[in-house]
């Protein structure tokens, strides 16, 4: 539900839970989380699309560019140790949270760029989103949301809806890539998928009733909590 509210997909919370409480290896955690994220954002996107909240043109471009990045991310994460993965992931979460807080009270002022420049930016964003999607198992929304807020200066509600839509389109590529690499244990992810689909539908409905500043506060707060949980794992449990 929280993942759909923020347009982040929810994987950024699932990965720390799998790592912290179940000791799942990084590649397996990323694969299971990505399957959950697909279900979560599919349910959320259905609601967002019915409301006309999604920037379809931008979303399709970013999603198409994210496909090669998704394949690369699924390969690279297999080389990471658990400690290194948790450190990189924690720093990444905190950095994104700071960016979101910095944009908390900013008014949306979409950049006016030439079609060619905008297309180049969207392709670059797509590649980055795709890589982060499969590497972290988060679907890429955690990259796309701050980029759209900070770089493209989009409205936070449009950002959340478009992010969920992009993640819905790109996450299956990462799931397939992880499956081909032997990282996906599908049956273990079934409960996550069921919960993710249900929560995604609820979260998308809740999001429309939150003010922009409330929505960004929710986003940043969840990112900081997830990062602190991973840090606590290594400080207190030395895992």
C-alpha positions as CSV (number, residue, x, y, z in Angstrom):
1,X,0.0,0.0,0.0
2,X,2.8,2.4,0.9
3,X,4.6,1.6,-2.3
4,X,1.6,2.5,-4.4
5,X,0.9,5.7,-2.5
6,X,4.4,7.0,-3.2
7,X,4.7,5.5,-6.7
8,X,7.9,3.7,-5.6
9,X,6.6,0.2,-6.0
10,X,7.2,-1.0,-2.5
11,X,10.3,-3.0,-3.3
12,X,12.4,-0.6,-1.3
13,X,10.7,-1.9,1.8
14,X,10.5,-5.6,0.8
15,X,14.3,-5.9,0.2
16,X,15.3,-4.7,3.7
17,X,12.7,-7.1,5.2
18,X,14.0,-10.1,3.3
19,X,17.6,-9.2,4.1
20,X,17.0,-8.2,7.7
21,X,14.5,-10.8,9.0
22,X,15.0,-13.7,6.6
23,X,18.7,-13.5,5.6
24,X,18.0,-13.8,1.9
25,X,20.9,-13.3,-0.5
26,X,20.9,-10.0,-2.4
27,X,20.2,-11.6,-5.9
28,X,17.3,-13.7,-4.5
29,X,15.9,-10.8,-2.5
30,X,16.0,-8.6,-5.6
31,X,14.3,-11.2,-7.7
32,X,11.5,-11.9,-5.2
33,X,11.0,-8.2,-4.6
34,X,10.8,-7.4,-8.3
35,X,8.0,-10.0,-8.7
36,X,6.2,-8.3,-5.8
37,X,6.7,-4.9,-7.4
38,X,5.2,-6.0,-10.7
39,X,2.0,-7.1,-8.9
40,X,2.0,-4.0,-6.7
41,X,2.4,-1.5,-9.6
42,X,0.0,-3.3,-11.9
43,X,-2.8,-2.9,-9.4
44,X,-1.9,0.8,-8.7
45,X,-1.5,1.6,-12.4
46,X,-5.0,0.3,-13.2
47,X,-6.4,2.9,-10.8
48,X,-4.1,5.7,-11.9
49,X,-4.9,5.1,-15.6
50,X,-8.6,5.2,-14.9
51,X,-8.1,8.6,-13.3
52,X,-6.0,9.9,-16.2
53,X,-3.1,10.7,-13.8
54,X,-0.4,9.0,-15.9
55,X,1.9,10.9,-18.3
56,X,1.6,8.1,-20.9
57,X,4.0,9.5,-23.5
58,X,6.8,10.0,-21.1
59,X,6.1,6.8,-19.3
60,X,6.3,4.7,-22.5
61,X,9.6,6.3,-23.5
62,X,11.3,5.8,-20.2
63,X,10.0,2.2,-19.9
64,X,11.3,1.3,-23.4
65,X,14.7,2.7,-22.6
66,X,14.8,0.8,-19.3
67,X,14.8,-2.7,-20.8
68,X,18.6,-3.0,-21.5
69,X,19.3,-1.5,-18.1
70,X,17.1,-4.1,-16.4
71,X,19.0,-7.0,-18.0
72,X,22.4,-5.5,-16.9
73,X,21.2,-4.8,-13.4
74,X,20.1,-8.4,-12.8
75,X,23.5,-9.6,-13.9
76,X,25.6,-7.2,-11.8
77,X,23.8,-7.8,-8.5
78,X,24.8,-11.4,-8.6
79,X,28.4,-10.3,-8.0
80,X,27.7,-8.3,-4.8
81,X,28.3,-9.5,-1.3
82,X,25.5,-9.1,1.3
83,X,27.4,-6.4,3.2
84,X,28.3,-4.4,0.1
85,X,24.8,-4.6,-1.2
86,X,23.3,-3.4,2.0
87,X,25.7,-0.4,2.2
88,X,25.1,0.7,-1.3
89,X,21.4,0.3,-0.9
90,X,21.3,2.2,2.4
91,X,23.3,5.2,1.0
92,X,21.1,5.2,-2.1
93,X,17.9,5.3,0.0
94,X,19.1,8.1,2.2
95,X,20.2,10.1,-0.9
96,X,16.9,9.8,-2.6
97,X,15.1,10.7,0.6
98,X,17.1,13.9,1.0
99,X,16.2,14.8,-2.6
100,X,12.5,14.3,-2.0
101,X,12.6,16.3,1.2
102,X,14.4,19.1,-0.7
103,X,11.5,19.3,-3.2
104,X,8.8,19.0,-0.5
105,X,7.4,22.5,-0.9
106,X,8.5,23.3,-4.4
107,X,5.8,24.1,-6.9
108,X,5.7,22.0,-10.1
109,X,7.3,23.9,-13.0
110,X,7.8,21.5,-15.9
111,X,11.0,22.2,-17.8
112,X,10.5,23.7,-21.3
113,X,13.0,21.8,-23.5
114,X,13.1,21.0,-27.2
115,X,11.6,17.6,-28.1
116,X,15.0,16.2,-29.0
117,X,16.6,17.2,-25.7
118,X,13.6,16.0,-23.7
119,X,13.8,12.6,-25.6
120,X,17.5,12.3,-24.8
121,X,16.9,13.0,-21.1
122,X,14.0,10.5,-20.9
123,X,16.1,7.8,-22.6
124,X,19.0,8.4,-20.1
125,X,16.5,8.3,-17.2
126,X,15.1,5.0,-18.6
127,X,18.5,3.3,-18.7
128,X,19.2,4.4,-15.1
129,X,15.7,3.3,-13.9
130,X,16.0,0.0,-15.6
131,X,19.4,-0.8,-14.0
132,X,18.3,0.2,-10.5
133,X,15.1,-1.8,-11.0
134,X,16.8,-5.1,-11.4
135,X,19.9,-4.4,-9.3
136,X,18.0,-3.4,-6.2
137,X,14.8,-5.3,-6.9
138,X,12.8,-2.1,-6.4
139,X,11.3,-1.6,-9.8
140,X,13.1,1.7,-10.5
141,X,10.4,4.0,-9.1
142,X,12.8,5.0,-6.3
143,X,15.0,6.5,-9.1
144,X,12.3,7.9,-11.3
145,X,10.3,9.7,-8.6
146,X,13.2,12.0,-7.4
147,X,14.4,12.5,-11.0
148,X,10.9,13.6,-12.1
149,X,10.6,15.9,-9.1
150,X,14.0,17.4,-9.2
151,X,15.1,17.3,-12.9
152,X,11.8,17.5,-14.7
153,X,9.9,19.4,-11.9
154,X,6.7,17.4,-12.4
155,X,3.7,17.5,-10.0
156,X,4.1,14.9,-7.2
157,X,0.8,13.2,-8.0
158,X,1.6,12.9,-11.7
159,X,5.1,11.7,-10.7
160,X,3.8,8.9,-8.5
161,X,1.3,7.7,-11.1
162,X,3.7,7.8,-14.0
163,X,6.4,6.1,-11.9
164,X,4.0,3.2,-11.0
165,X,3.1,2.9,-14.7
166,X,6.8,2.7,-15.8
167,X,7.7,0.2,-13.1
168,X,4.8,-2.0,-14.2
169,X,6.2,-2.1,-17.7
170,X,9.9,-2.5,-16.8
171,X,9.8,-4.9,-13.9
172,X,8.8,-8.0,-16.0
173,X,12.0,-7.7,-17.9
174,X,14.0,-7.8,-14.6
175,X,11.9,-10.8,-13.4
176,X,12.7,-12.7,-16.6
177,X,16.4,-11.9,-16.4
178,X,16.6,-13.0,-12.8
179,X,14.8,-16.2,-13.7
180,X,17.2,-16.9,-16.5
181,X,20.1,-16.4,-14.0
182,X,18.5,-18.8,-11.6
183,X,17.8,-16.3,-8.9
184,X,14.0,-16.5,-8.8
185,X,12.2,-18.8,-6.4
186,X,8.7,-18.1,-7.6
187,X,6.7,-20.1,-5.1
188,X,8.3,-18.3,-2.2
189,X,7.3,-15.0,-3.7
190,X,3.6,-15.9,-4.1
191,X,2.5,-14.4,-0.7
192,X,4.3,-11.2,-1.6
193,X,2.6,-11.0,-4.9
194,X,-0.9,-11.5,-3.3
195,X,-0.2,-8.8,-0.7
196,X,1.4,-6.5,-3.3
197,X,-1.5,-6.6,-5.7
198,X,-4.1,-6.0,-2.9
199,X,-2.0,-3.2,-1.3
200,X,-1.3,-1.6,-4.6
201,X,-5.0,-1.2,-5.3
202,X,-5.6,0.4,-1.9
203,X,-2.6,2.6,-2.0
204,X,-3.5,4.2,-5.3
205,X,-6.9,5.2,-3.9
206,X,-5.3,6.7,-0.7
207,X,-2.8,8.7,-2.7
208,X,-5.4,11.0,-4.3
209,X,-6.5,12.3,-0.8
210,X,-3.0,13.3,0.3
211,X,-1.7,16.8,-0.2
212,X,1.6,17.0,-2.2
213,X,3.6,17.9,0.9
214,X,2.1,15.0,2.8
215,X,2.8,12.6,0.0
216,X,6.5,13.6,-0.2
217,X,6.8,13.3,3.6
218,X,5.5,9.8,3.4
219,X,7.9,8.9,0.6
220,X,11.0,10.3,2.4
221,X,10.0,8.8,5.8
222,X,9.7,5.3,4.4
223,X,13.1,5.6,2.6
224,X,14.9,6.7,5.8
225,X,13.3,3.9,7.8
226,X,14.4,1.2,5.3
227,X,17.9,2.6,5.2
228,X,18.2,2.7,9.1
229,X,16.9,-0.9,9.3
230,X,19.7,-2.1,7.0
231,X,22.3,-0.1,9.0
232,X,21.0,-1.6,12.3
233,X,21.4,-5.1,10.9
234,X,25.1,-4.6,10.5
235,X,25.7,-2.5,13.7
236,X,23.7,-4.7,16.1
237,X,23.7,-8.1,14.5
238,X,26.9,-7.9,12.4
239,X,25.2,-9.8,9.6
